[in-house]
């Protein structure tokens, strides 16, 4: 016979199941709110229930919202003290001077110069104009320009008139009283941010308005489906003890722990606003918060524009020679980031990274390998910025390698792919409009390291 406690437990379970089922049926009967484009610069939020994460927001009536067209700047008399010679063989963002309103960190914002709008003059106002392809030349997509030999004289000041666009993120917001409104963000040439809202308001969606947008389209709307990145909770033995036992022991005991961050320009800093905002510094800060007794020393070996082969091919004694920059430092933990390794196929990853693993094991170093962040779409073989699943074979190769060899992986690629569900266009986290993350992008790396795992383990659940 069942005892009273068992009977009550089963009766409670039946009641809960009944309530859950009724709730699900009730939700199905309620109309789901929709956000849709209704005109060139118009959207409509329909009445119903909008789900954003676990929050259910009730929209009481249809609301039409007018979107301010993309931000256009008309620039007059922008002075340049002198122009370099135009170099058609350089990278397109480095062929000459950069139009100042489109200059980003290191490069320019591509595709934002209005075609045919650039006029170079010998003086402000109505000064005489220079002729393109005779006096100067222009890389129009990247908005870089320079003088031509026999054209504009060396060390001659010039003035530029042009029209360009800046990107903007607007937000569809439900105010405290239930009113649906559109909040306009502040435009920026590379990294615009969504407008701030209060704690009593709810953001339903973001609207991405690149500087060259002619009208709203299906890629403009970013409904916020999952505003918080989901972290899988694991039970049982503390997972760091299994996957990174040496690192975990030193974190918990207070023994000196040496972490070496090894990578390319991202690891070298690009484009964090300070050393403290770089991903490896943020990772260490998170570890110290979780393990206040820890004694961590961080060193960095970051070489811009290079990959792992570059380090391995450097001659003995060179600053970035692999043995000198990495192995001789004898770190306890190596945190490795190389977006410039993304040319590798899975087979090449297996071959080259097996050698690295062997070398790391020889010095007793543990290893966390990061998948790369997202970069400009065409470098990822994508024709859209709305990338949820990383198409790069290299990413697949890294995940397979780490699972096979028991190497902890910090899946930054997976984290960046989730940005679509958070309502964030990932390109707005790239300060140079190509591949260098801003502070928010570095923070995503740090968060990925914090929750790094192989197929089973999650070392640092904070």
Secondary structure, 3 states (H helix, E strand, C coil): CCCHHHHHHHHHHHHHHHHHHHHHHHHHHCCECCEEEEECCEEEECCEEEEECCEEEEECCCEEEECCCCEEEEEEEEEECCCCECCCCCCHHHCCEECHHHECCCCECCCCECCCCCEEECCCCCCCECCECCCEEEECCCCEEEECCCCCCCCCCEEEEEEEEEEEEEEEEECCCCCEEEECCECECCCCECCCCCCCCEEEEEEEECCCCCCCCCCCEEECCCCCCCCCCCCCCCHHHHHCHHHHHHHHHCCEEEEEEEECHHHHCCCCCCHHHCHHHHHHHHHHHHCCCCEEEEEEEECCCCCHHHHHHCCCCCCCCHHHHCHHHCCCEEEEECHHHCCCCHHHHHHHHHHHHHHHHHCCCEEEEECCCCCCHHHHCCCCCCCCCCCCHHHHHHHHHHHHHCCEEECHHHHHHCHHHHCCCHHHHECCCCCCECHHHHHHHHHHHHCCECCCCECCCC
